[in-house]
Amino acid sequence: MNIYRKRPKGKFIQEANWQELYVLTQHWKKDLEFYKDDLRFLHGLIDKYFIWITEKENLDSVKKIGANLVKINGKCQDLLDKVSKHILQLGKLVENPDKEESRIFRLEHEHLEDEIADFVKAYRENRKEVFTITEYVVDNEKLVHLLET
């Protein structure tokens, strides 16, 4: 899971200043916005090839992947909402630093980072599945159509 993190190793979250945490959080937000756009593309890809499917097993596979994309898209939106709230909290801490709130914020920051890392892992697995099944369906469905003519 650590390979999906963007921060330096060690105690970065506990020792970073607010500006460094802000920059990191902005990176998360931009990445999540990209993933949301890419998920829209993947949905379009599935929809495009869905109408050409004639074999039941291919149809079932595509439906399953489509359902997974809906689920991962919901998680992406949830993380975008959390990151936006996190940025607001960070702004409040910059204006009015409090030692206890700072400690809690840093724990929440670390937890949010773990959630994003889990999301990225699931996103990449789903993306790979979409391209794998799309390639498989296109190749196999073409053969069926060629044999019928």
C-alpha positions, -999 to +999 in steps of 0.1 A: +000+000+000+028+024+007+038+026-030+007+047-036+017+075-012+031+108-023+048+120+008+084+114+019+090+085+042+094+088+080+076+112+102+067+137+075+031+141+086+040+148+123+069+172+114+057+190+082+046+226+084+011+236+073+022+247+039+038+214+031+007+195+042-014+219+022+007+212-010+004+175-004-034+177+001-038+198-031-019+170-049-044+145-036-073+166-047-059+170-083-052+133-085-087+124-073-101+148-099-081+130-126-093+096-114-129+108-115-125+119-151-107+087-160-136+067-144-160+086-166-139+075-196-139+039-184-177+039-180-179+052-216-156+025-228-177-002-212-210+014-225-195+016-261-187-021-262-217-033-242-240-031-272-218-054-293-218-082-268-236-114-278-222-140-255-237-144-220-203-149-202-190-117-217-221-098-208-219-110-172-182-100-169-189-065-183-219-061-159-197-070-129-169-046-140-196-019-145-209-024-110-173-022-096-168+011-115-199+025-100-186+015-065-151+029-071-166+061-085-186+066-053-155+061-033-137+087-054-164+113-048-164+105-011-126+111-010-129+143-029-155+155-004-132+145+025-102+162+009-121+194+004-132+194+041-096+186+051-083+216+032-108+238+051-097+224+084-061+230+074-070+267+067-086+271+101-055+256+118-032+280+099-053+309+112-057+296+147-032+270+157-041+247+186-018+220+198-045+194+204-064+202+172-031+200+153-024+165+167-059+153+158-056+169+123-023+151+116-038+118+126-068+125+103-043+134+076-025+101+079-058+082+079-070+101+048-038+093+031-043+056+038-078+058+024-065+074-008-038+048-011-064+020-008-086+038-034-057+041-059-049+004-055-086-005-062-088+020-090-058+006-108-070-030-104-104-020-119-088+000-147-068-031-156-099-053-155-117-029-178-090-030-204-085-067-201-122-075-205-126-050-233-098-065-252-111-100-246-146-091-256-136-073-288-113-101-299-139-129-292-170-111-304-152-102-337-146-139-342-183-148-337-194-121-362-168-132-388-179-169-385-216-160-390-210-142-423 
